[in-house]
């Protein structure tokens, strides 16, 4: 697969889903990206709103998610 659009940001809102993730965190996105065989990941909305808790810097800072960070297309 060439590219995969991924809704990132690690959003957790208590009122929606009791605090469960409603947008993927970096670990889940890295796993999905690998499973899909995507060479590139297109982040969707991961740093545009205040309730997002993970952006490119947070994803790239964790070694287990470095593969995803290297695949993220720039904004």
KAPE-V283886 format. One record per run of one state. SS is the DSSP state (alpha for helix, beta for strand, coil for the rest). FROM is the first residue (numbers start at 0). TO is the last residue. If there is no record, write none. Layout:
BEGIN
ss;from;to
SS;FROM;TO
SS;FROM;TO
END
This chain:
BEGIN
ss;from;to
coil;0;1
beta;2;6
coil;7;10
beta;11;12
coil;13;14
beta;15;20
coil;21;24
alpha;25;35
coil;36;38
beta;39;43
coil;44;54
alpha;55;60
coil;61;61
alpha;62;70
beta;71;71
coil;72;74
END
